[in-house]
Amino acid sequence: MSDTQPEIQPPDDELTLGDHRFHSRLVTGTGKYTSPEIAAAALAASGCEMVTVAVRRVDLSARGAGSLFAMLSEGGYTILPNTAGCYDAESAVRTARLAREMLSTDLVKVEVIGDEKTLYPDVPGTLEACATLVKEGFTVLPYITDDPVTCRRLEDLGCAAVMPLAAPIGSGLGVCNPYSIELIVQQSSVPVIVDAGVGTASDATAAMELGVDGLLMNTAIAGAPDPVRMARAMRAATEAGRDAYLAGRIPKKLYATASSPLEGVLGAGS
């Protein structure tokens, strides 16, 4: 018998969004970093393959050395433009069209904000914008409340995924309503990506263990005192949560169960 065990290859477990496929289930943002160098190091440490960029807040026409576009291109990242800062369907659609022209991508994360204090999405506006963009051939990923009914309607419209919030953007509260997230996972035939609210690695693992297909985060990494270390932790937590979900947890019980077998023990049963 060989002294070394054969390497166990993990099953093919890709995240599929329309025609786009990713090995990493962690999507990160690009804002709030204290320097471009820290941003680049954190993105690399996270292992992410797709990053989201606010089209209305970043000059993506700047393509020279040191620009955000250059950094993302050099890193080989897929850019997911988002419509952050839009407060109605019309401006979200216009922003998505601009992003497609600038970046030659069909991907768009739709954000239509309905409340400035909580940054909760405007549900009717989000549905309206998504309906238009799906018809125009976009791969639409909508940021939305953790409402199973709205998520089902977005899927019916043809969205490539649904992205329910775990908690308000930048709050770091973690998954406030795991039962709603579980319901959304159970009913959805498109990927479910938790977007907003994750604060630390344990939040990421807890979310993935609910069965979601991925996570999107920015503040939790960029706002940490050590963003690169936090990015590394978030990568490990996302992978651990996914593995735990696929492995299946043991049932919860009120009383103890012996962890060692009783059969065959000297005197057992005598």
Secondary structure, 3 states (H helix, E strand, C coil): CCCCCCCCCCCCCCEEECCEEECCCEEEECCCCCCHHHHHHHHHHHCCCEEEEECCCCCCCCCCCCCHHHHHHHHCCEEEEECCCCCCHHHHHHHHHHHHHHHCCCEEEECCECCCCCCCECHHHHHHHHHHHHHCCCEEEEEECCCHHHHHHHHHHCCCCEEECCCCCCCCCCCCCHHHHHHHHHHCCCCEEEECCCCCHHHHHHHHHCCCCEEEECHHHHCCCCHHHHHHHHHHHHHHHHHHHHHCCCCCCCCCCCCCCCCCCCCCCC
